[in-house]
């Protein structure tokens, strides 16, 4: 038996599928945390290379938890910042 799906319902299903794909993509997406001392705390480009530490290949929840821990452990140092960004994908 073949069912015909009205175009409006089909379009809704496609949108739900897109949302599902976005959710799955975000679940499996990996993040990296960059921490260090900055001269301008609102600009990542001013990071001192000698103090730069990168923690990578973390999922979103792990990245947020680790970032919070790093911020709390360096709360007295105004120039210390933690940045979370998507990890760069290595092409094999």
N, C-alpha and C positions, 0 to 999 in steps of 0.2 A: 504494500500500500504506500503510495506517495502522497505526502502532505505538502500543500503549497503554503509557504510562509509569506504573509503580507510583507511588502517592502519595509514598512515602518518597523515591524517586529524584527526583521532581519537586520536593519540598521541598528536597532537597540542591542541585539545580540553581538554585533561586531564591536560596538562601543564597550560592552561588558567584557568581551574577549581582550580588547586593547587594555582595559583597566587591569584585568587579570594578569596579562603579560607584564605590565609595568610593575605590579606588586611582586611577581616572581623575580623580575630583573633586580628590583631593589633588595629583595631578600638575599640574593646570591651575589650582590655587588660587594666588592671588597674596598676597604678604606685604608688610608694611611694617616698617621698622626705625625705632625712636624712640630717640634718644640724647641725653644731656645730663647736667647736674650735678644731683644730688639731695641734699636735706637728710637724708632717711631713705632709705637705699639699697635697702630692700626694698619700697618703696611708690612706684608710678609716679605717684601723685597729687602727690608732693612735688617733681616736676621743676620746675626753674627755667625759666620761659618764655623768658628771654633766651638760654639755652644750648640750647634745644630744636632738634633737627634731625631731619627726617623723610625717610627714603629709602623710596620706595614702588614698588609694582608689580614686585616681584621674585618669582621662583619660589623654592621652598623651598631648593634647593641654593645659589643665589646669595645668598639672605638669610642663611643660616648662614655662608657664607664671608665675606661682608661684616661680619657681626656679630663673627666671630672676629678679623678684621683691625682693627676699631674697638676691640675690647677690648685687643688687643695694643698698639695705638698709644697707648692711654691707661692703661697698666698702673700708672703712678706716681700717678695721680689716684684716690684712694679713692672720692670722691663721684660719679665718672662711671659711668653704667650704660647698657647697651644692652638694649632690649626688642624682641622679635620678636612680631608678632601678625598675624592675618589682615587683609588690606587691606579697607577698607570699599568695598562695591560701590556705584557711582553708578548710579542709575536714570535712564534716558534718557527 
